[in-house]
Amino acid sequence: MIPLSIPNLSGNEWKYIKDCLDTNWVSSVGNYVDAFENSVASFTGAKHAVATSNGTTALHLSLLLAGITQGDKVIVPNLTFVASVNAIRHAGAEPILVDVDESNWQMDLSLLEEYLADHSNSPGIKAIMPVHVLGNMLDIERLIRIAELHKMVLVEDSTESLGTTFKGKAAGTFGLLGCLSFNGNKIITTGGGGMIITSDSDLAREAKHLSTQAKADTLEYYHDQVGYNYRLVNLLAAMGVAQMEQLPGFLKRKNEVAEFYTHELSSIKGLSFMQNTPGVNPNNWLFTIRHSRAVELCDHLNAKGIQCRKLWVPMNRLPMFEDYTYLSNGDVAGRLYESCVSLPCSTSITDKQLNVILVKIRAFLNT
Ligand SMILES: *Cc1c(COP(=O)(O)O)cnc(C)c1O
């Protein structure tokens, strides 16, 4: 069995977790939380980083910090993992679902521009949440210009793009706030965890405050707002520190795997890849191919013990989101969903396994 994308725990994970157990610092304060936050801040170049219980809570808190409340509207791509849109609903806002670009599979900015030109005086539209799907990014400079023109804030769902850069600047550092996830299948993992990154020190302080039940006094249980219990515990942050030490190596291996697949599969007729947006240096999080028989291929490989996965069912097709606005451009999101499959690309995958997968894909698609 060759898994799709599994954690790689070959570093100091045991050592640091053992240290937490030995010292009794297992819960929501401790050195590893600070060290993990500092490590992510310095890696991404963000001024501040605040660890959260997962990526979804990072998104929810970020939307609240960006001033999103009941009845506001937030622009988000239609092709994403459900958590992006759930977080918008958790904040009481409504999503405006935007179709994606045929080439880079990210939010279609021309479509968005057209829509906003026609809706320039819709006061409810407050924020744009780009999702850097599969570790790629859209033309973020163009999106920033759109957001400025229409006076909207950017909250980046960069949960899939730790390690990705646009013109050398890290994903998640372009918006007012950026959100990361350390779920089991992400490029680094703490089992479950997340982080908010921002260059705004007031927002960072407020993020920490709100995620800690808005406790306003160090001794007394005095709270000045309705807060949340969204902190990451020290035990998991310890794992995060060990994972961050290995991130450069993970990125290198992800890149090798992506290059192997791209090189070896590009001769197959009708097969195509997500195109990286000019300026983007991706983290190659989940390697995905497009082919009219991708769904059949996915079933075939899974039956042979090679774990593959289709993309997410587009948001407009989910029962709780089907009534929201969907700006469709021929439903690219739907067509990608029906024609894409992600291939095994764990950082621990061996060259031998890659060759086994390659032979099976060629045999299936060339017949
Ligand atoms: C993983 C992911 C999230 C949420 O992360 P969790 O840590 O699982 O809550 C949000 N958005 C996208 C696009 C993701 O892929």
PDBQT file of the ligand as one rigid body, heavy atoms in Angstrom, charges set to zero:
ROOT
HETATM    1  C1  LIG A 401      -6.558  21.957   5.769  1.00  0.00    +0.000 C 
HETATM    2  C2  LIG A 401      -7.349  23.114   5.314  1.00  0.00    +0.000 A 
HETATM    3  C3  LIG A 401      -8.040  23.957   6.217  1.00  0.00    +0.000 A 
HETATM    4  C4  LIG A 401      -8.267  23.702   7.658  1.00  0.00    +0.000 C 
HETATM    5  O1  LIG A 401      -7.350  23.156   8.400  1.00  0.00    +0.000 OA
HETATM    6  P1  LIG A 401      -7.648  22.261   9.708  1.00  0.00    +0.000 P 
HETATM    7  O2  LIG A 401      -6.362  22.391  10.404  1.00  0.00    +0.000 OA
HETATM    8  O3  LIG A 401      -7.921  20.881   9.230  1.00  0.00    +0.000 OA
HETATM    9  O4  LIG A 401      -8.781  22.858  10.454  1.00  0.00    +0.000 OA
HETATM   10  C5  LIG A 401      -8.658  25.078   5.717  1.00  0.00    +0.000 A 
HETATM   11  N1  LIG A 401      -8.648  25.366   4.417  1.00  0.00    +0.000 NA
HETATM   12  C6  LIG A 401      -8.047  24.578   3.513  1.00  0.00    +0.000 A 
HETATM   13  C7  LIG A 401      -8.068  24.985   2.082  1.00  0.00    +0.000 C 
HETATM   14  C8  LIG A 401      -7.388  23.415   3.919  1.00  0.00    +0.000 A 
HETATM   15  O5  LIG A 401      -6.814  22.623   3.008  1.00  0.00    +0.000 OA
ENDROOT
TORSDOF 0
